[in-house]
Amino acid sequence: MVNKKYKLAIVGATGLVGRTALKVLEEKDLPIYEYVFFASSRSAGKEISFKGKNYIVRELTETSFDEGFDFAIFSAGSDTSKKFSPIAASKGCIVVDNSSAFRMISTVPLVVPEVNSEEIFKNNGIIANPNCSTIQAVVALKPLDDKYNIKRVVYSTYQAVSGAGQKGVNDLENGIKGLPNTKFPYAIFNNCLPHIDIFLDNGYTKEEEKMINETRKILNKPNLKVTATTVRVPVMNCHSESINIEFEKDFNIDDLILTLKNAPGIIVQDDVSNNIYPIATSANGHDEVFVGRIRRDFSVQSGVNIWVVADNIRKGAASNAIQIVECLINSKA
Ligand code: A2P
């Protein structure tokens, strides 16, 4: 059997998600014969050390994909994705795009491999990686939906500054030193800001709208009742989420906990008598989604509250994208 090897581009290799993607790739042994790292003209010529070799960062241009690539992971913002992903796809490269540019286009798969990996193979050259807060939520929702049929979801998020890229991290680091903020509208140090992305005419933020729409698309439940309040908190990395879920079917709480324990990509940490529950500093650096505080919502016929924590830069972005590439590679092997 011929062991096929592939060529992979990382676009936005100097950013927070791009650098984490390199770290995740270093931990794996994928059949990639050539890696190429792209960023803006600001970073062109910089050196990146990867798997024991030095690589020169290249400027992304309209001809970057002419040389032929199998896969590209884009983490360079929506504008860059809108302009360059279609060019890459037109040259035969399959793009896994971390931005929100293509997520809600009906012909573009929006994929979390634990939930809907079958969608990957319906791609037309671009596969969208969901929003970080949506990814960790649907990993926990999917097994519960399969078993108890979810009727309504209420999200309340506590999102780390790393979700806003390097500038978000800088704002918290500077705030701790008493320096002014430049990324967020107010100091993030010592504050919780109920404001992620822009405000829409209906009073929601775009982040809240993304969670609502992306959840419906990934779970393939276009009429699911979902609402969300997304909050930026002074945590460096890892998003935490309180999720209230109402089901069509009744459940037994022990069965529900077992269902979560047996689901792919989930680690249940739920032993309140010993103060065991998911926290950001424990989830940091991991690819699993941690679930705890699992308890019946006594205010409705069939409902549960769960607390879900994950590394938003790894599972919420870089690792999910690399998992998608691995699914593609395995399907071709
Ligand atoms: P650069 O370092 O050259 O600015 P973050 O989300 O952490 O801010 O990272 C954003 C990433 O996207 C960086 O790698 C950044 O590169 C890259 N980027 C931003 N604009 C462009 C562009 N026009 N073309 C290619 N890469 C870009």
Residues whose N, C-alpha, C, O or C-beta is under 5 A from the ligand:
A	BS01	A2P	G12 A13 T14 G15 L16 V17 G18 A39 S40 S41 R42 S43 L60 S75 A76 T80 G165 Q166
